[in-house]
Amino acid sequence: MVEVVLRAVRVDVGSATPLLLLEEVGGSRVLPIFIGAPEATAIAYALQGVQAPRPMSHDLLGDVISALGAKLFAVEIVDLIDNTFYANLRLLREGCEVLVSARPSDAVALALRVGAPLLVADELMAAEGQYVEVELDDEDDEGELVAEAMDEDSLLSELRDFLDTVRPEDFDQ
């Protein structure tokens, strides 16, 4: 398994569809996964630490897992079949591991809320991962280049613009 981090939530210009960019830790490959607008919103809320007055679905699921005495110890994105990604929630309860199938978007939203690591199957990353150049802009005090930080405000602004303009007909493809 390859550990990844959520690099960004973007909107694909051509299809007007949100996508996750999962970047491998210590590498330069990125796994793009197209997701729905509600899931993109849930992930953006998690990134911003937005607290709803009542639990949202992913908060509720995290609470249920905890109430049952289990812990989400990893999210694994394991397969791509017919252009659909598959993920598993790896839970630990009373010393036993439980695998629960999930959509990657829901799994990522949950992992962000509970602090669980994100993993991608080696074969999947090898087949679907895309190499990207990390933009380097500044030097730190020791003269080493440091990667440009993501601007979460611009991410949220881009997502809000998409949500303001998307229509139900856009998803009838």
Summary of the structure (lengths in Angstrom):
residues: 173
radius of gyration: 17.0
end to end distance: 32.8
largest distance: 52.9
contacts: 472
relative contact order: 0.20
helix: 34%
strand: 38%
